[in-house]
Amino acid sequence: MSISLAATIPEELFEWILWHVGDEYTVNWSGSHLASMKRELAACARTCHYWSTICRPKLFYTTPLRSRRSLNFLMVLLDASSSGRLPPLSGLIRRLQVEPDGADQPWLHLVPLHILPKLCNFQNVDLHHIYPVDASRLKTDKTPHFHTLHPT
């Protein structure tokens, strides 16, 4: 019976290789570059459980939010119970990259309400392309009514 080549490579070497797949994360994390790096790391993470434990911190360090759909997906991921062998996702997210696509109803206010309280080691939110809301683009059949706490 022969020993597989992977079994003869030290764990530290695997960690070094996997960590450098996404080495440019903290320097250049623009949209297309970040997506490309995440695809590479996700492919590595699907290889085996050990690689997954190494890739997950780098994979979720910067988490982009571009739509209400991505916000809802992140909420589901955070609410899902983590397997006992993997660290919970809530401790891995350090930076939220918020860049609304402008196609949804407003959802930005939900980030501090539903996402931030669940994050353990969170550092900052980066806001990109935040523009005033054009009320005519909102998909609603209700007429907005504004009330004040301090009537004049």
N, C-alpha and C positions, 0 to 999 in steps of 0.2 A: 504494500500500500504506500503510495507516494504522498508527500505533504504538498498541499497546494502552495503556489507561489505567494498568494495573499497572506497565508498564515506565517510566512517567514519574514514579512515586512513589519517593522516595528510600528506600534500604534502612533507614536509621535510623528512618524513620517506621513502617515495618513492624515493626521490632524493638520500638519503643515501644508500639505497639498490642498486639502479642502478649504482651509482658511484663506489661502491665496487665490482660490478660484474667484472669490468676491472681494479681493483686496482693495479695489478702487471704490468700494461702497461709500466710505466716509469722505472721500475727496470729490468724486464726480457722481452724483446720484440724480441726474436729470431723468426725465420720464422714460425715453427709449433705452437709455443705458441701464437704468435701474431694472427695467423689465427684462432686458437681456441677461443681466447678472442673476436675477431671480430665477429665470428659466434654467440657467446652468446649475445653480445651487439646488434647485428643486429636483433636477435630474440626478444629481449626486445623492440627495437625501432619500430618493426612492430606491437606491441600491441595496441598502441593508439598514437594520436598526442602529448599528454603531455609527454609520455615516450620517444617519438622520439626526442623532444627538449632537454631532459636530456641526452640521449645516444649519439646524434650526435657529440658533442665536443670530447668525449672520443673515439668514433668510428673512427674519422678522424684525431685525434691528430698525430698518426704515420701512414703514408700512404706508403705502399710498391709499388715499381715499379720494375718489373722483366722482362718485355718484352716490345716491341714496342706496342703490343696490350694493355697492361695495361696502358701505357703512353697515347695512343689514347683514351682509355676509360676515364681516368682522365681528359683529355682535354675536352671531351664531357660533363662530369659532371660539370666542371668549367664553361663552356660556357652556360649550360642550365640555364634558368632563375629560380631563387629560388622563391618558393611560398612566399607570403607576410608574412606568419605566421612563417616560419622557417628562421633562419639566413643563409646567403649565405655560401656555402661550402668554398669559398676562404678565409674566416676568421677563419675557424676551423682547417686547416692543419698547424701544427707547425713543423713537421719533415717529411722529405722524406727519406725513406729507399730504396736506390737504390742497387739492387743486380741482375745484368743482368744474364740471363740464358745462354747466349752465342749462342743461336740458331738463332737469328735474325741478320739482317744487323745492322750496328751500329746505335744507337738511343740515346745514352747518351748525345750527343751534343744538342738534342732537349729540354732537361730539362731546362737549363737556358734561352733558346730562347722562349719557349711556356708555360712553367708551372710557373717558378719563378716570372715573372712579374705579374701574376694574383693573387698571394698569398699575403694577407694583413698582417697577424701576423706570418709570417714564421720565424723559428729560425735556422734550419740547415739541411744539407743533409748528410746522412751517406752513404758512399760508401763501398760496400762489394764485394769481389771477382772480382775486376776489373783487367783484364788481357790484355796484348797486343792483338790486333786484328790479327788474322791469315788471310791474304788476300786470301788464297786459299779456305777458307770456305765461302767467300762472294758469294751470289747468284746474279751474274751479268754477262752479256755477253759483257760488255764494258771493254775496256782496260783502266786502269787509266792513266791519264796524269797529271804530276805535273808541276806546274809553280812557279816561284819565283818572288817576287817583286824586289829583288836585284840581278840581274844577275852579275856573276863574269867575 
